[in-house]
Amino acid sequence: MSDAPTTDRCDGCGEPTTDALARTVRLSVDRATIDTQRLCPECFAEWIQRYQTEMGGGSTSSSDSEIIVD
């Protein structure tokens, strides 16, 4: 068995990324998964910033929004 990390493509930019660096973003409503994306560190950072701007009113101190990262 190989100890080499698994490499898949980022759903955001399409670049290869290893499991150790990838982040999975899941959108769920009422416990039903609506969307799942595997993102490289750069695309994940962009996703977080876009989420905070669009859903959190641009503020990271909102108590109404919650970000959970696997």
N, C-alpha and C positions, 0 to 999 in steps of 0.2 A: 504494500500500500504506500502511496506517495504522500509526503507531508507538504507538497507544494500547494499554495493557496489556490482556491478556485477563482477563475477570472471570468466575469460576465461583462456585458456592456451596460453602460449607464443609460437609463430610459430618457434622460434629459438631453445629453449631447452625443450619445452613441459610442463614447470612448471606452476602451476596456478598463475595468477597475476590479480590484481583488475584494473578496469578502471582508477582509480586515478593514478596508477603507470605505466600503459602500455603506450607505444608510438606506433603510426602507421607510418610506412614508406611506401610511395607510389612512385613507379618509373613510371614516365610519359614521353612519347615522343610525341611531337606535340599534346599535350593535351589529348592523349589517354593513359589510365592507362595500364601499362604493368604488374606490380606486386604490391601487397599490402601485408605487413607483420605486424602483431601485436607482439611487442617485450617487454619483461620485461626490467627493467633498466640495468641489466648486459649485456644482449644481444644487447640492443640498443647502449650501450657504445662501445661494440666490433664492431658493424656495422659501427658506425661513424669512428672509428679508421681505419677499413678496407677500408672504402670509401675514407678517406683522403689519405691513402697509395696508393691504386690502381688507383683512379681517379684524385686525386689532386697532385700527384707526391710526397706525403709525407709532403707537406707544407700546413699549414692552412691559408696562406696569399694569395693564388691564387685568382685572381679576376674573373677567368673563371668558377669557380665552385660555386654552391649555394646549401645549405642544408636548406630545409624548413620542420619544424616539426609541425605536428598537435597536 
